[in-house]
């Protein structure tokens, strides 16, 4: 997309890689190593069925990640479980809900259309 717009892709790719490395290195200190991968992968996957543009997907992924963290910490406090795995379980639950919602919407669209 950047190439089609005439933006030099090599510098943009380098900037994105440096930003990702910075986010991961800061995240490792804040969240812990075992939470980095699930929080980088699951929220965007949960946001994908609802997004029409990459920008919407990014915004929904941030919202999904924040909900997973809040839900996981709440579950951790309520059920006295470790916070890290509780956050991952909450993110996975949001992902499964998004899949179910997308399947339901698709089924309803086929039935009515």
N, C-alpha and C positions, 0 to 999 in steps of 0.2 A: 504494500500500500504506500509506504514511504517512497519507494522507488518510482511508483507511478505518479506521485505528487512532485517528483523532482528533488526530494530531500536526499542528501547524501546518506546512504544507509550504513556505511562503515562507522562513521562517528556516532550515529544514533545507536547502533548495536553496542558499541563500546560503552556509551553512557548508560544504556539499560543494563549491561552486565555489571558495571561498577555499582549502580544503584541496587541491583539484586544482591550483590556480594555485601554491600553495606547493610542492607535490610536483614540478611541472614546473620551476619556477624553481630549486629546489635540484638537481634531476636534471640540468638543463642544465649546471650547473657541475661536477657529479661525473661524469656519464656521457658527455655531449656531445649536441649538438642532434640529430644524425642517429640516435641510439639511443633517444630519448625516445618517438617515435611507435611504433616496432616493439615496444618493451618495454611500452607501455601497451595495445597491441592484440593482439599475438600470444599472450602467455601466457593471457589470459582466453579467447581463442578456442580454445586448446589444452585448457583446463580444462573447457570447456562440455560436451563429451560425457560426462564422468565425474561431473558435479555434479548433485545433486538439488535443492539449495537455493542461494540467492545466497551464503550464508556459505561453503558448501563450495566454490563456484566461486572465491570470493576467496582462500580458503586454497590451493586447487590452483593458482590463477594465480600466487600468490607462490612456491610450490614450483617451478612450471614456469619462471618468470622466473629464479629462482636457479640452476636446473639449466642453463638456456640461458647464463647468464653464466659459470658454471663450465666448461661444455662449450666455449663459445666461447673463453675464455681458455686453456683446455687445448689446444684445436686451434691457437690462435695460437702458443703456445709450441712445440708439436710440429711444425707445418708452416711456421713462420715467416711467418705471414700477419698482416695488421692485425687488431687485437683487435675493433674495432667491427663490421666486416662479419662476422667470425667469430661473434660473439655473435648477430647477426641470422640468420645461416645456421643456427646451432644452434637458435634459437627456432623458425625455420621448419621445421626437421627434426622438432622435438617436435610442432609443429602437425600436420604430415603424418602422423606416427606416431599421433597421437590420432584423426585422421580415419580412417586405416586400421583402427585398433582398433575404433572405433565401427561401421564398416561390417562388419567381421568379426563382432562381437557381434550386430549386427542380422541378419546372414545366418544365423548359428547359431541365433538365437532363432526365426526363421521356419522353419528346417528341423526343429527339435525341437518347436515348438509348434504 
